[in-house]
Amino acid sequence: MNSRNEQASALLLTLLVLVVIGILGMTISLRSVQEGLLAQRYAYSEKAFWLAEAGVQKVYWELVQNNCLGLKDQKTRVLCHGCDRCGQGDKILTGTLDGGTYQVILNNDNTKLNSIGTYTPNRESAPFVRTIQVKLAVPVLFGYANFSRGRMSFSNNANGNAVNNGQAQPNNLLNSSGISPHPTPVIIDWQENN
């Protein structure tokens, strides 16, 4: 009888160990699946973010390089004729890129934009949406400009546009004797015609 009790105890202990190992295995596999889904959701969210960032870059290019010609008036959806000639309201740009979309709204003062990136991985899933808000610095009129009525003196090198008697002389490199501890200053002497 004693050997039968020992066999039953061993069988019960073996079953208990198998159940514990089974529960641990299921927990680990469930955790692994959840981690995979979380990583996939993160990747989709990042894709939506980069779509929004692409919209920001596109609008910035339109603003700086293309005079807003690729933007539309948000209300009328009519193409702009320039950054300062685009209806009375905000400007909008929409685009499709790499299976997702972006929509960017630039305010009327060209100082703030909101970009929304949307990525939908498949038809059954909800879209992933990320929003970026950017405040654009107002450019300083004549930043790094020097004005003179007569004589100006520059040390080292200076690069810029010069105007002499109403005639533009763009991209002049005003070079002294090169960069040295004691360079010879360049003196620009212009006379006004009154």
Secondary structure, 3 states (H helix, E strand, C coil): CHHHHHHHHHHHHHHHHHHHHHHHHHHHHHHHHHHHHHHHHHHHHHHHHHHHHHHHHHHHHHHHHCCCCCCEECCCCCECCCCCCCCCCCEEEEEEECCEEEEEEECCCCCEEEEEEEECCCCCCCCEEEEEEEECCCCCCCCCCCCCCCEEEECCEEEEEEEECCEEEEEEEEECCCCCCCCCCEEEECCCCC
